[in-house]
Amino acid sequence: MLLEVKNLNAGYGYLQILRDVSLQIDKGEYVGIVGPNGAGKSTTMKTIAGLISPMSGSVVFNGEDITGLSGSAVAKKGISFVSEEMNLFVNMTVQENLYMGAYTIKEKHLKNERLDFVFELFPRLAERRKQLAGTMSGGERKMLAIGRGMMSNPSLMLVDEPSFGLAPQLTTSVFASLDVLIKNGVTILLVEQNVTKTLAVTGRGYVLENGKVGLEGNSADLAENSYVKKVFLGV
């Protein structure tokens, strides 16, 4: 098992958001977390990534307890977090942003190998390698954020709301890039507002409501679940 989250309780200050959240991910899996706004999806991701310290519970990655480690320490363990905000360096070029994603790699030739991989994955980024990130379109910025997340050669990518604010055509392109990562052996935990799309592309899923896991199972089964259809798919 690559990631095991057990009885995770977390929040912001005195405000508790997550209540005994547990989930598991095996190497090579594509797993989605769906649920309404405010359910705790992004909080789950941020806690795994080390950006929020849990109140209780544990996060075990590759057999090692990483509960409470800082974000930079978690990244060094092999977990990359692509946030909804993307947090790009808007006054730096595409290539400079990508190199920032490889700060945990010391050897220059390995950084350049990762850069070549990202440019092969996203030809548009290669074409715009000298362009300032702040002048790019929303879809291109999202690709850059995912590409930067790949620069550290992670075992697990946490991808939060990749389609947020994007036109349908750009959303398709971003999801196609995630499919390529899965085929290259990357494990992905996806949080996405589009429930139909999430359950269509992932293998397994968790339904989060009010900070708790309400349902879990194969994505195809969840898509056919009467409760999921009624509450999330409007069927």
N, C-alpha and C positions, 0 to 999 in steps of 0.2 A: 504494500500500500504506500502510495506516495504522500498523501496528505490525510490526516485524521484530526478533525475538530470535534472535541467532546465537551458537551455541557457548557458551551460558551455563554457567558453573561458579560455584556459590555454596553457602554453608552458614553454620554458626554457629561462630565461633572456628576451631578446627582441624578441626572436623567438616564434611566436605564432603557435601552432600546432592545438589546438581544436577551432572550430568556432561554437558557439551556439549549442553544443551537448546536446540533451535532450533524456532521456530514463527513463523507469519505470519498476520496478520489484515488483511483489506481493510475499508474503510469500509462500515458497515451490516451487517456479518456478525454472526452469533450463533454463537460457537465455544465448545466445551466441552473441559475437561481432566478425564479420568477416570483412576482407578487405585486401588490398594489404599492403606490407611493407611500413612503413612511413605514414600510414593513420591516426594514432593517437590512435590505440587500447590500447597499453600499457600506453600511457599518460593518457587516460581516467581512467584506473584502478588506476594508481598512484595518480591521483587527488582525486578520491573517497576515497582512502586509507589514504589521508592526507600527502603523500610524496611530493606533488607539491601543492603550493598555487595557486588557480585559479585567473585569472585576473578579471573575473566577472562571474556571474551566481551563482547557488546555488546547494547544495547537502543536501537533507533532508532524514534522516534515522529514521524509526519508529516514524515519526511525529516531529522529532527534527532537527533543522537546524544545521548541523555539518560542514558547509562550512568553510574552513580555519583552522580547528582543526589540531593539530599535529598528526603524525602517531600513537603514543602511546595512545593519547586521543581517536582517532577513534577506535583503537583496543579494548579499554575498553568499548566502546559503543556496541561492538558485531560484528565488521567487521574484518575478518581475510584475509590477503593478502598473497597469495602464488606466489612469483615472479618467473620469468623465471630463474633468477640467483640463486634462492633458498636460498642463504645466510646462509648456514649451518655453524656450528662451527666444522670445520673439525678435530680439535684435541680433540674433546669431543666425548663421546660415544653416541650411538643411544638414550639411555634412558636419558642422560644428555641433549641432544638436545631437546627431547620431553618436559622435565620439563621446559626448557627455554620458550617454547611456552605457558606455564601456569603461566607466571609471574604475570598476573592480578588476579590470584586466590590465596587467602591467606590460606584457610583451606587445610591442608595436605590431609585429607581423600577425598576431592573433586578432588585434583590433581591426587590421586591414582586411583580414579574412572575413570577419563578421560584417564589415562594411560592404564587401563584395556580395555577401549573401543577401543582405538587406536590399541592395540595389538590384539584384537579380529578382528578388521577390516583388519589389516596387520600382519598376522602370521609371515611373513618373518622378520618383525621388531622385533617381540618378540624373534625370534630365534637369532637375532643379537643384542640384547639389550646392550651387553657389547663391541660391536665392534666399533672402531673409525669411525666416519662418513666419514672421508677422504679416507678410504680404501674400501668404498662400490661402487658398480656399479652405472651407471647412473640412471637406473630404480629404484634401491633401494633408491638412494638419493632423487629422485622425490617423492617416497612414503613417505620418512621421512619428506620431506618438507610439504606435504599434511597432514601427521599425526601431525606434530608440529602445523600446522594451526588449527587443530581440538582440540588441547589441551585446548584452551581458551573457548571451547563450544560456538562458534560463531553462530549468527543468519544468517549471510551472509558470504559466502566465495567468494573472488575474486581470480580466478585461471588463471594465465597468462602463456600461451604456455606450457601446461603440457607434450606435446609429443616432445618438442624441443630436438633434438639430440638423441632420443631413437629409438631402433630397433622396428619393427612392433609388435612383441610379447610383449615387455615391454609396448608399447603404449596401447595395448589392456588391459593389467593388470591395468594400471593407470586409464584408462577410466572406467573400471569395479569398481574401488574403488570410483570414483566420483558418479557412479550410486547408490552405497550403501549409500553414504552420502545423496543423494536426498531421498532415501527411508526412511532414518532416520530423515527426516524433515528439513534438511539443505537447504537453498536457495543458488544457485550457479550462479555467473556471470562468464562466461568462455570466454577467448580470446584464439584463437587457429589458427595456420597457416593452418591446414587441414580443408578446408571449407566443404568438403563432410562429414567428420566425425562430425564436429560441428553441421551441420544442421540435421544429422541423430540422434544425441543423445539429442539435446535440444528441448524445446517446442516452444520457440520464438527466434527471432534473429534480430539483427541490422546490416546493412551493412554500414561500415564507409569508406569514400573516401575523401582524401584531408582535413581531420579534420572535416568533416561534415557527418551527418547521411543521406545517400542517399535513403535507403530503410529500412523498418521494417515490421514485420509481423510474422505469424506462420512459423516455420522453414521448414515444409513440403512445404508450398507455395513458400517460397524463393528458395528452392531447385529446384522447377519447373519453376521459373521465367526465361524468355528467356535471360534477361540481365545478371543475376547471372550465368546462364549456360555458356554463351559466355565468360564473362570476368574472372570468377573465377574457373569454372569447365572445361573449354576448350572444351565445347560441341558446 
